[in-house]
């Protein structure tokens, strides 16, 4: 199983980017550091963000249940080369806080919780007590345990004003393919230099 490639195009160039410290060599990134790195990615390639976020999920007249979830940047699917099997991905405007109450569900959750309803797109459900519209269903191949892991619901990352200025908490994970014009050493060097500039601030 370990030899089976990840189900994404050009997965050989796909990298995770960590914040490495003596305490945690594979740590997450703070929201503010992510926004800074995002603005400089022309020197590396593409980058997308995600964060694990368990939720309370419910439908009308039914009790709430816990569901495993992700908050993701709008470009995560295009960066990985994945398209929903039903509906659509998130639009850039939906990653703006306040416009973020839309939902994409995993193929497994769609079948187990909704019986594979082909008319699921547009249905309103409640996530953490707020109404969300289901806009997409992912293909089964996206739910790969070796990469992002097992999850049920995806919401836009949609950083709040407080989150966007936070450099203390490191809960965001980064992934993306380095440019085909760069060697691994050059790509690594770009990330290391960026980290040094952050440390000097």
LINVEN-V601578 format. One record per residue. N is the residue number from 0. OMEGA is omega in whole degrees, 0 to 359 (NA if undefined). D_LAST is the distance of its C-alpha to the last C-alpha in Angstrom with 1 decimal. Layout:
N:OMEGA:D_LAST
N:OMEGA:D_LAST
//
This chain:
0:182:43.4
1:180:40.3
2:180:41.6
3:183:41.9
4:175:39.2
5:187:37.0
6:180:38.7
7:176:36.2
8:178:36.8
9:183:35.0
10:178:33.8
11:178:33.5
12:184:30.4
13:183:28.9
14:164:25.8
15:180:23.8
16:184:20.0
17:166:18.7
18:187:15.6
19:175:16.9
20:176:16.6
21:181:19.3
22:184:20.6
23:182:20.8
24:180:20.8
25:183:21.5
26:177:19.4
27:184:18.7
28:175:15.8
29:179:14.5
30:181:15.9
31:177:12.7
32:177:11.4
33:181:15.0
34:177:15.2
35:180:12.3
36:179:14.1
37:182:17.4
38:184:16.8
39:190:16.3
40:176:19.1
41:180:21.5
42:184:20.4
43:185:21.5
44:178:24.2
45:179:24.5
46:175:22.6
47:186:23.9
48:173:22.8
49:180:25.0
50:179:25.0
51:185:27.9
52:176:29.5
53:187:33.0
54:167:35.1
55:184:38.4
56:177:40.7
57:171:44.1
58:180:46.9
59:177:49.3
60:178:51.8
61:179:50.1
62:179:48.1
63:177:44.4
64:178:43.2
65:179:39.9
66:177:38.5
67:186:35.7
68:174:33.3
69:164:30.2
70:187:28.0
71:172:27.3
72:185:25.8
73:184:28.6
74:183:28.4
75:182:28.7
76:180:32.5
77:178:32.4
78:180:29.7
79:182:31.9
80:182:35.1
81:174:36.7
82:174:38.8
83:177:40.3
84:173:44.0
85:176:44.7
86:188:43.1
87:172:39.7
88:179:36.0
89:174:33.5
90:179:33.1
91:181:29.7
92:180:30.7
93:174:31.3
94:174:27.6
95:182:27.1
96:185:27.3
97:177:30.9
98:196:32.4
99:188:31.6
100:175:34.9
101:192:36.2
102:170:36.9
103:184:37.5
104:179:39.5
105:179:40.1
106:180:43.5
107:179:44.3
108:178:43.6
109:181:45.6
110:184:48.6
111:186:48.5
112:185:47.7
113:178:49.3
114:180:52.0
115:181:50.6
116:181:51.5
117:181:51.4
118:185:51.0
119:183:47.8
120:181:45.7
121:179:45.5
122:179:46.3
123:176:44.5
124:179:43.4
125:177:41.3
126:184:37.9
127:175:36.6
128:182:39.2
129:179:38.3
130:177:40.5
131:177:39.1
132:175:40.9
133:183:41.3
134:182:40.6
135:173:40.6
136:183:41.8
137:172:40.1
138:181:42.2
139:183:42.8
140:182:41.0
141:185:37.6
142:186:37.9
143:185:37.4
144:183:36.8
145:185:35.1
146:181:32.2
147:178:31.3
148:184:34.1
149:181:36.8
150:183:36.2
151:189:38.3
152:174:36.4
153:176:33.5
154:176:31.9
155:179:29.3
156:169:25.6
157:181:25.5
158:173:22.3
159:179:23.0
160:179:20.9
161:180:19.7
162:186:18.9
163:179:17.0
164:184:14.3
165:175:14.3
166:185:11.4
167:183:13.5
168:189:16.7
169:186:17.0
170:180:20.4
171:176:20.1
172:183:21.6
173:178:21.3
174:177:24.2
175:177:25.3
176:174:27.3
177:181:25.7
178:178:27.4
179:179:30.8
180:182:29.9
181:168:27.3
182:176:28.1
183:181:26.5
184:179:24.9
185:179:23.3
186:177:22.1
187:180:20.7
188:178:18.9
189:181:17.3
190:179:15.9
191:180:14.8
192:177:13.0
193:179:11.2
194:178:10.3
195:179:9.0
196:177:6.7
197:182:5.5
198:181:5.6
199:182:3.8
200:NA:0.0
//
